[in-house]
Amino acid sequence: MFRGGVAVGLSEVKCLPGPAKTVTQPVGRVLLEVLRDRAGDVLRFAHDLRIPPTNNQAERDLRPAKTQQKISGRLRSERHTRHRYAIRGYLSTAIKHGLDVMTVLRDALLGKLWMPPDPVTA
C-alpha cells in the first residue's frame, strides 16, 4: 500500500528535464523519491517498536521552558536556564533508556550519576 501510494505520487509529480546538478526538482518530487528509495528507513518504526514514529521528542523536551518564556516574557537568568536544560536533558535521556526518573534523580543527588552507554562500545 505504501509503495503503491508513492508510485502514484511519482506518476503525478513529473520530473523536470535537465541535468540533476542544475535543475531543482519540485519539493514533492524529491520527498516521493526519498520515500521510494528509503522505504525501509521511513517505515522502520512499524517493525521496531523501540523507534518512535516521530522525531518530535526534542521539541517536547523544550516545551515547558518555552511555555514559561511565553507566560513571563523571558526565561530566568542564563545560568539558571543552563542548569534547567542540563537537568531536563539528563532526565530525558535516562527516560529514553528505560530508567525510572525518580531513581535516576535520587541517585544523582546522592552523587551516583548515571551515564548512557557509549554507542561505539555498546
N, C-alpha and C positions, 0 to 999 in steps of 0.2 A: 504494500500500500504506500509506504514512504517513497520507495524508489519510483513507483508509478506516478505519484504526485510530482516528484522532482522532474521526471521525464516530460510530463505535461507542461510544467512551468518552462522548461528549457525549449520546448517546441513553440511556446507563446512569446518568449522574450528572445528575440533574434540576436545573434552575434553580429556586431558591426564589423564590416570588412576592413582589412588593412593589417599592417604589421602590429603584433601584440605590444611591442615596445612603444608605439606612438599613438595607438588608438585606445582610448579609455572606454571599456565596456560599461553598459548600464549596471548600476549597483545590484539590481535584482538578478541580473545575469550572473554576476560574479558570485553572489550568495548561492544561487542554484548550482553553480559549478562546484563550489566548496561542498555543498550538501551531497552532490553526486559523488565527488572524488573522496570524501572523508565520511561516508555514511557510518562506518564503524565507530569513528570518534564521536560523531554527533549523537548517536544512539547508545553509547556505552552505558549511560545511566540506566537504561532499560534492562540491561543484563547484569550489571554490577551495582547492587544496592548500596554499596559504600560511597558511590559517586552521586552527589546531589544533582537534580535536573537543572539547576541554575547555578550561576556563579555569583549570586546575589548576597552571599554571606558577608562579604566585606562591607557592603552598603548597610546591612542590618547592624553590623558591629558599630558603625559610626552614627546611627540614627539617634541614640539618646543624647549624644553631645550636640548634634545639630538641633535637636528639639530644644535643649537648654539654651542654645545660642539664639534661637528664634524667640523664645519667651523672654529672655533677659536682654536681648540685643547684643550680647557678647558672651564669650567664654570667660572663665576666670583667668587668673594670671597665666602667663606662658608656662611657668614652672608647674603650676597645678594641672594645667591641661596635659603637659607632657607626662606627668605621673599618672593621671587618669587613663590616658591611652596606653601606657605601658602595662598597667594592671588589667585593663579590659582586654588587651591583646594577649596577655599571658593566660587569662582565664578562658578566653575564646579558643585559643589553641589547645588548651587542656581538654575542653569540652569536645572539640573536634577529634581528639584522640580517645574519646570514650571515657574520660575520667570524671569523677564526681567533683563538681565545682567547690563544694564546701570542704571536702577533704583536701583538695589542692590548695585552697586558700588557707586553711588551718595549718597545713604543713609549711607553706611559705612563711606564715607569721612565726612559726617555730624554727625557721632557718633551714628547713629541709626542702629546698627548691627542686621542682620537677623540671626536667629538660626533655623536649621531644627527641625522639631517636634521630640520629644523623641519617638522612636518606642515602648517603653514599655508602655507609657501612651497614645499613639495615638490610 
